[in-house]
Amino acid sequence: QEYTADEIAFLYGATLDHQINALASQRFSAERQPVETFGSTDETDETTLSYLLEIKDIFIPDLKFSGGITHTISVPVDGPTERTWEYDVTFAHSRSLTRNLSRVLAYNYSLEQSNFYDEDLEVHEVSLSLVYTF
């Protein structure tokens, strides 16, 4: 789609972070994008709810686990309502190579389910990153 100068969207939301203990934390967030509010020209009313759990040093030192669930409800002005569920699981191991350079090896699994599509979108990712801190 081409960008036009009069595309205006109004978003509001809230996020709650909770530190369970020194190694675990959780986050709940809610976001809303209403139609025709404060001059919004968007034609889809959208609500997103998400939950994320992160645990450090889960099986071995420096191994981080994160898992999350996101539910999105999109209600267009004309047309059917789309309900989307997304599930994400990540394991990431980081190791310092030097004072400024570290390596991160990560595995991410994600699954997206929608009432618009018969098949689920399933993704497996493995990544190796080098992070330099200035």
C-alpha positions in Angstrom: 0.0 0.0 0.0 1.1 3.5 -0.7 1.5 5.9 2.2 -0.8 8.9 2.2 -0.2 12.0 4.3 -3.6 11.8 6.0 -3.2 8.4 7.7 -3.7 9.1 11.4 -4.0 6.4 14.1 -4.7 6.8 17.8 -3.3 4.2 20.2 -3.5 3.8 23.9 -2.4 1.0 26.3 -1.0 0.0 29.5 1.8 -2.4 30.6 2.3 -4.0 33.9 5.8 -5.5 34.8 6.2 -7.7 37.8 9.6 -9.0 39.1 8.7 -12.4 40.5 12.2 -13.0 42.0 15.8 -12.3 41.1 15.6 -14.7 38.1 12.0 -14.4 36.8 9.7 -11.6 35.6 6.4 -11.3 33.9 4.7 -8.7 31.8 1.1 -8.1 30.9 0.1 -5.5 28.3 -3.1 -4.3 26.7 -3.3 -2.0 23.7 -6.3 -0.5 21.9 -6.6 1.3 18.6 -10.1 2.6 18.2 -11.7 3.8 15.0 -12.5 7.5 14.5 -11.1 8.8 17.8 -9.2 12.1 18.0 -9.1 12.4 14.3 -8.0 8.8 13.5 -8.5 7.8 9.9 -7.9 4.1 10.6 -10.7 1.8 9.4 -10.0 -1.2 11.8 -10.8 -1.3 15.5 -8.0 -3.4 17.1 -7.5 -4.7 20.6 -4.3 -6.6 21.6 -3.6 -8.4 24.9 -0.3 -10.0 25.6 1.6 -11.9 28.4 5.3 -12.6 28.6 7.3 -14.7 31.1 11.1 -14.4 31.3 13.4 -16.7 33.4 17.2 -16.2 33.6 19.6 -19.1 34.3 16.9 -21.6 33.6 18.9 -24.9 33.3 22.5 -23.6 33.0 24.1 -20.2 33.8 23.4 -17.5 31.2 20.6 -19.4 29.5 17.4 -17.3 29.3 13.9 -18.5 28.6 11.0 -16.3 27.5 7.6 -17.4 26.5 4.6 -15.3 25.5 1.0 -15.3 24.3 -0.6 -12.5 22.3 -4.3 -12.3 21.4 -5.4 -9.7 18.8 -9.0 -8.9 17.8 -9.3 -6.8 14.6 -12.8 -5.5 13.8 -12.9 -3.6 10.4 -15.7 -1.1 9.6 -16.7 -3.4 6.7 -16.0 -7.1 6.9 -15.6 -10.0 9.3 -13.7 -9.9 12.6 -10.2 -11.4 12.7 -9.0 -13.2 15.9 -5.3 -14.0 16.0 -3.4 -16.0 18.6 0.4 -15.9 18.7 2.6 -18.1 20.8 6.4 -17.5 21.2 9.1 -19.5 23.0 12.8 -18.4 23.0 15.9 -19.9 24.6 19.0 -17.7 24.4 22.5 -18.3 25.7 24.9 -15.4 26.0 28.6 -15.5 26.7 31.1 -12.6 27.0 34.0 -13.0 24.6 35.8 -9.8 25.6 35.0 -6.8 27.7 32.9 -5.3 24.9 32.0 -8.2 22.7 29.5 -11.0 23.5 28.0 -13.8 21.6 24.3 -14.8 21.7 23.0 -18.2 20.4 19.2 -18.3 20.3 16.4 -20.6 19.3 12.9 -19.1 18.7 9.7 -21.0 18.0 6.5 -19.1 17.1 3.1 -20.2 16.1 0.3 -17.9 14.8 -3.3 -19.0 14.5 -6.0 -17.0 12.8 -9.7 -17.6 12.1 -9.0 -16.2 8.5 -6.6 -19.0 7.5 -6.9 -22.8 7.6 -3.2 -23.4 8.2 -1.2 -22.1 11.2 2.0 -20.2 10.6 4.8 -22.0 12.4 8.4 -20.7 12.5 11.6 -22.2 13.9 14.6 -19.8 14.0 18.2 -20.4 15.2 20.4 -17.3 15.3 24.0 -16.5 16.2 24.7 -12.9 17.1 27.7 -10.9 18.1 27.0 -7.9 20.2 29.5 -5.1 20.6 28.9 -2.6 23.5 30.5 0.8 23.2 
